[in-house]
Amino acid sequence: MALLRTDQLVKRFGGLTAVDHLDLEVSEGEICGLIGPNGSGKTTVLNVITGIYKDDGGKVLFDGKEIQGLMPHTVCEMGIARTFQNIRILGSQTVYDNVRLGLHIQTKADLFNIIFNTRKVKNENQRIKKEIEEALDFVGMLQYKDELIKNLPYGKQKVLEIARAIVARPKLLLLDEPAAGLNTAETENLMELVRSISQRGISILLIEHEMAFVEGLTDKVYVINYGRKIAEGTFNEIKNDPGVIEAYLGTRGDE
């Protein structure tokens, strides 16, 4: 069963068509890759799915419901979390406080209870603390919970962003170039983390330029160029596709 499906999805910026009648599906429990050359429209696809950009046609269906045009916080509440190509964290805050941001959709206390610090608020704070610490332990960062983000190496900051996403309890996790800027050891550790997330029953759609990362993780891969899908299948099926090779490497006629 498709958890996420785009149906003839279109996004334009002026005269440029960034996403061109795109069909893709992510099934429950699947890890899917979305790859293509720089500027091919991959991040734009995620931005439309999550409500950052409004579509110009087509549909986005999540868990059987149309979500195109919804606000980002509503999409998150429905069960889609994401990371970004460029890390979006608060460097002056602690690891703990950054992950807490991922729980904003699950905070239920109203203004009265907050002002008077009622039992309801105290119970909720205890629950939040437990969930944050469980998420940090899961990604191997519990020992850094009181550390300022700006003091952590880049690889740890990337992992932290994933912790902040999964603490929201998503059904679907969107990862935008999670391995970018990581060394070999960090990339291998990240692959293990992504597998562990998948084993928790969270479906994953990831954008990545590191092909070993895509090959080692994905059940299915979509390839787009100029916003249009040019191939889909397993990594082994698409890697020898002439259209994919031409999109990535060009042809002698392009020289």
N, C-alpha and C positions, 0 to 999 in steps of 0.2 A: 504493500500500500504506500502510495506517495504521501509523505509528510509535507513536502514542499513541492509546488509545481508552478512554473511560469508558462503562460500560454500566449504566444505571439507578443511577448513583452517588448515595448518600444520606449526609448528615451532619447529625446533630441535636445541639443543645445544650439538654438538658432538654426542655422542650416546644416549642422552636423548631427548625424544620427549615430549616437554613441552605443545604443543597444537596438538591434535591428531584428524585430520579430523573433525573439529568442524563446525557444522551448527547452526547458530542462526539468528534471525531476530528482528529488532526493528522497529515497525510501526510508522508512523507519529502521534505525540501526545501521544505516549506511554511512561510509565515509566517501564523499565525492570530491573530486578535484575540478577546479575551473582554471584553465590555463590559457595562455595566449601571449603574443608579443606585448611589449610596453605600449600603452595607449590603445589596447584592443577593446576596452570597455569593461574589464573584469570588476574593478572596484565600483564602477557605476551600477553594475547589476546588484551588488550588495547594498548600495545606497538606496536603490529603488525598493528592494525587498524590505528594508528596515525603515522606510518612510522618510529618510533624509532627503531624497529627491522624489518628486511627484512624477508618476509615469505619464507617457503621452500615448498610451494605447496598450491593449492586451490586459492580461490578468495575472495576479499573483495569488495563489491559493495555498493556505497553510492549515493543515489539519482539517481540510474540507471547506474552509471559509475564505472568502475573498478578502485580502488585506491591502490591496493596492490603494494608495491615497491616505492610509491611516497615519496618525502621528507616531513618531518613534517610540514614545513611552507606551502607547497602546500596543504596538507590535511586540515590545519587550514583555509586557504583561501577558500577552498571549502565548509566550514561550520561545521567543527568538532572542538570543544574545549574540554579541559579536565582539571582536577585537578590530583594531585599526592598523592600517599599513604604517602610519606614523604613530608611535605610542602616545596615548592620551591619558596621562596620569598627573597627579599633583605632587611635584617634586619636593615641595616644602612640608608635605604631610607624611605621616608614618605609613608603613605597609598596611597595618590594621585599618587605618582610616580610609585608605584608598579602596580596599576590598569592601568596606562597609557601604561605599557608594553603590555597589551592585545590589544591595538589599533594599534600596529605596522603594521599590515597588511592593515590598512585603511589609512595610511599616504601617501599622494600623492605628496607632494611638492618635487621638484627636488633641486639639490644643488644650482643652481642659485638663486631660490626664497628664500631658507633658508639663504644664505649668505647676501642677500640684504633685508631680512625681508620684502618681498613684501606684498601687500594686500592679495594675495592668501594664504600666510603663516599665516597672522594675522587672516583671516577668518577660516582657518583650525584649528588654535589653539583655537579659540572660540568654534568651533564645538566640538573639543576634550574635552575641559573643561566641556561643557554642558553634554556630554555623560558620562564622568567619574563621575560627580556629580549626575547624574540621576541613574547610576549603584550603587553608594555608598548609595544613599537615598533608593533605592529599597531593598538593603540588610541590611538597618538599621545602616550604618556606616558613614554617611555623617559628623557627628560631629567629627569623628576621622581623617578627610582627611589630616590634617597637622601633625599628630602624627607619630613619628618614629615607624616602625613595631616592633622593638625589645622591645618597651615599652608596647605592647598590650598583653593581656592574650592569651593563646593558642587557645581557642575557637574563638576569634575574628580573629586570623590569618587564621584559617580554612575558615571562612566566607569570608575573604578578597580574598582568592585564588579563590573562586567561583565568586566573583565580577569581578575579572580580566578575568575569562573565559567568562562570559556572555557579557562583554562589547565588545567582538569580534563579537557579533551578530550571534552566532552559530545556526544551525538548529538542531544539536545534541550535547548534553553535556555528557561527560564521567566523572563519579565521582568515584574515587578510595578510598574507605574506608573513606567517608566524616565524619562519626560519631566517628571514632577512637579517643580515648582520651578525649571525651567530657563527661560532667556530664549529669544527667537526664534532667535538664532544658535546657541546651545547645542543647541536642539531639532533644528535642521537638520543640525548636525554629528552628532548622535546617530542621526538617521535614516540618514545615510550609513554610519555604523558598523554599524547593524543590517543594512543591505543587504549590507555586506561580510562580516559573520558568516554570513548566509544563503548567500552565494556560496561559502563554504567547505564547504557541504554540511551545515550545522547547522540542523535544524528549530527553529522558534521559536513559542512560545505567549506572547502578551503581553497584559497588562491595561493599559488606558490610558484616561484621561478626555479627553485632547486628541484630538479627532476628526480634525483634520488629520493628526496622526501616524498614526492608525489607517488613514485613507483612503489615505495615501501609501505605506503599507508592506504591508498585508495582502492575502493571496490570498483569505481567507475570514474571516468574522466570526460569532461566536456572541454572542447577547444573552440575558442572564439577568435575572430580576427575582424577588425573594423566593426565590432558589435554583432557580427553574425556568426552563428554556429557553423563550423566547418567540419567537425568530427565529434563522435562520441563513442565510448566503449571502454574496455579495460585499458590499462596503460600499455600493455603489450600490443593491443590492437591498434591504438592510435599512434604509437611512436614511429611506425613505418608507413603511416598514411602519407601519400604524396602531397596532399594539400597542407598537412601539418608541417611537413618538412619544408615546403616552400614558404609558408608563413613565418617560420622561425629563421630559416637560413637564406631565403631568397633563391633566385635562379640566376643563371648566367645572363639571361635577358635583362635582369635588373641592374647589372653592373654598368 
